[in-house]
Amino acid sequence: MSSTPPPGWYRDPSYPLTERWWDGAAWTDHRRQPEVPVPPMVPSRPPDGGGSRRAKAVALITAGAVLVAAIVVGALVLGREGGGAAQAKSTPPVVSSTTTSSPATSSASEDSRVVVDDLNGITFPVLQGWARPQNIAEKDVVLTTPGTYDCPGDAGFCRHGRVISRTATADAGTTPEALAKGDITDAANAEYDRDTIGNRPFGGITSHRSVKSGPVAVAGRVGYFVRWRVTTAKGPGGYVQSLAFPSSVGSGAPVLVRFAFDAGPDGPPLADMDRITEGIRPVGDAATGGGVGSSIGTGR
């Protein structure tokens, strides 16, 4: 009468330095490095074809010891592997933040100091205290100040500074001056009066005054800007600016750039409006800039 060893890890008969899994009927392809010394598999019958009852008893005891050792080793290995798998599954995946899908920031630039507006063929400088737009649903935003704060009016989150770039829809022959003057009211209302869902983050605009306006060179083109100081029902109010100039790509369609800076100590320096304007460049031409007073006289 033969005795078949139970399933377990045994010394591989074809390579004794490893262990191989016996499924109770045949060897499987599963192998491993032994962690504790394991005796070779007990043969199904004594080598001499017989033996005394004492020899059979010894063989059975040895087989039992092998089985116990295999179970203990297997439990330790599976316990470690299972714990590792559980730990790996419990570790949340790392989610990288991505920039807004606005056409103005759809092209990644190797230079972290600029943001590329592919649609209008220009780049914007990322000044100290400014950042590329992140987690912003509104399209066309090219620059923001880092972080948000609770709006002083209706519930929501506000930013101390934003810059928006878009292609203007205008009749042929419309001048940059006419575009800037026609846009400034909409720019002020959009930033400090009502938002896109009708809320009033600053309680609405109570008054405004013109601070500065005039021709300006932008990316080698002649443009025009208008800047207002707005007073709001809640909060310190702010400054808005509409800047219009011809694009240097395609048909030369006009570009409108809106600036919105909170007033007060928490807002960005007002001089950053001029610095950003001066730093606007055509894509692929870092030498062509502009700014107030560049080649065409001062603003007023």
MOHU-V834130 format. One record per backbone hydrogen bond with DSSP energy under -0.5 kcal/mol. NH is the residue of the N-H (numbers start at 1). CO is the residue of the C=O. E is the energy in kcal/mol with one decimal. If there is no record, write none. Layout:
[[NH | CO | E] [NH | CO | E]]
//
This chain:
[[3 | 44 | -2.1] [8 | 22 | -2.1] [10 | 20 | -2.4] [11 | 39 | -0.7] [12 | 18 | -2.5] [15 | 12 | -0.7] [18 | 15 | -2.1] [19 | 32 | -2.9] [20 | 10 | -3.5] [21 | 30 | -2.1] [22 | 8 | -3.1] [23 | 21 | -0.6] [23 | 26 | -2.2] [28 | 21 | -2.5] [32 | 19 | -2.0] [34 | 17 | -0.5] [49 | 46 | -2.3] [56 | 52 | -2.0] [57 | 53 | -2.6] [58 | 54 | -2.5] [59 | 55 | -2.3] [60 | 56 | -2.4] [61 | 57 | -2.6] [62 | 58 | -2.7] [63 | 59 | -2.5] [64 | 60 | -2.3] [65 | 61 | -2.3] [66 | 62 | -2.5] [67 | 63 | -2.3] [68 | 64 | -2.5] [69 | 65 | -2.7] [70 | 66 | -2.5] [71 | 67 | -2.6] [72 | 68 | -2.6] [73 | 69 | -2.7] [74 | 70 | -2.8] [75 | 71 | -2.5] [76 | 72 | -2.4] [77 | 73 | -2.7] [78 | 74 | -3.0] [79 | 75 | -2.4] [80 | 76 | -2.3] [81 | 77 | -2.9] [82 | 78 | -3.3] [83 | 79 | -2.5] [84 | 80 | -2.4] [85 | 81 | -2.5] [86 | 82 | -2.7] [87 | 83 | -2.5] [88 | 84 | -2.5] [89 | 85 | -2.4] [90 | 86 | -1.9] [91 | 87 | -0.8] [91 | 88 | -0.5] [92 | 90 | -0.6] [95 | 93 | -0.5] [96 | 94 | -0.6] [100 | 133 | -0.9] [105 | 102 | -1.9] [106 | 103 | -0.9] [108 | 106 | -0.6] [112 | 110 | -0.8] [114 | 111 | -1.5] [115 | 124 | -2.4] [117 | 122 | -3.3] [118 | 103 | -0.7] [118 | 116 | -0.8] [121 | 117 | -0.9] [122 | 117 | -1.8] [123 | 281 | -2.5] [124 | 115 | -2.7] [126 | 113 | -3.5] [127 | 125 | -1.0] [130 | 127 | -1.9] [131 | 144 | -2.5] [135 | 98 | -0.8] [137 | 135 | -0.5] [141 | 138 | -0.6] [142 | 163 | -2.6] [143 | 163 | -1.5] [144 | 131 | -2.0] [145 | 161 | -1.9] [149 | 158 | -2.2] [151 | 156 | -2.4] [153 | 201 | -3.6] [154 | 200 | -2.8] [158 | 149 | -3.2] [162 | 260 | -2.0] [163 | 143 | -2.3] [164 | 258 | -2.6] [165 | 140 | -2.7] [166 | 256 | -2.3] [168 | 254 | -2.5] [170 | 168 | -0.8] [174 | 171 | -2.0] [179 | 175 | -2.2] [180 | 176 | -2.7] [181 | 177 | -2.5] [182 | 178 | -2.0] [183 | 179 | -1.4] [184 | 180 | -1.5] [187 | 183 | -2.5] [188 | 184 | -2.3] [189 | 185 | -2.5] [190 | 186 | -2.5] [191 | 187 | -1.6] [192 | 188 | -2.7] [193 | 188 | -0.5] [193 | 189 | -1.6] [194 | 189 | -1.7] [195 | 199 | -2.5] [198 | 195 | -1.6] [201 | 199 | -0.6] [203 | 200 | -1.3] [206 | 231 | -2.9] [207 | 231 | -1.4] [209 | 229 | -1.8] [211 | 227 | -2.8] [212 | 227 | -1.4] [214 | 225 | -2.0] [216 | 223 | -2.0] [217 | 291 | -1.2] [218 | 216 | -0.5] [218 | 221 | -3.3] [219 | 280 | -0.8] [220 | 289 | -1.5] [221 | 218 | -2.2] [223 | 216 | -3.8] [223 | 221 | -0.6] [224 | 244 | -2.5] [225 | 214 | -2.2] [226 | 242 | -2.0] [227 | 212 | -3.0] [228 | 240 | -2.9] [229 | 209 | -2.8] [230 | 228 | -0.5] [230 | 238 | -3.0] [231 | 207 | -2.9] [233 | 204 | -2.4] [234 | 202 | -2.5] [238 | 230 | -1.9] [239 | 261 | -3.3] [240 | 228 | -2.0] [241 | 259 | -2.0] [242 | 226 | -2.3] [243 | 257 | -2.3] [244 | 224 | -2.9] [245 | 255 | -1.7] [246 | 222 | -0.5] [247 | 253 | -1.5] [248 | 120 | -0.6] [252 | 249 | -2.1] [255 | 245 | -3.4] [256 | 166 | -3.0] [257 | 243 | -3.0] [258 | 164 | -2.6] [258 | 256 | -0.5] [259 | 241 | -2.5] [260 | 162 | -2.2] [261 | 239 | -2.8] [262 | 160 | -3.1] [263 | 237 | -2.4] [267 | 264 | -1.0] [272 | 269 | -2.0] [273 | 270 | -1.8] [274 | 270 | -0.5] [275 | 271 | -2.1] [276 | 272 | -2.8] [277 | 273 | -2.0] [278 | 274 | -2.6] [279 | 275 | -1.6] [280 | 276 | -0.6] [280 | 277 | -1.1] [281 | 123 | -1.7] [282 | 285 | -0.5] [282 | 288 | -0.6] [283 | 121 | -2.0] [285 | 282 | -2.1] [288 | 285 | -0.9] [289 | 287 | -0.8] [290 | 278 | -1.3] [291 | 217 | -3.9] [293 | 297 | -1.0] [294 | 291 | -2.3] [295 | 293 | -1.0] [300 | 213 | -3.2]]
//
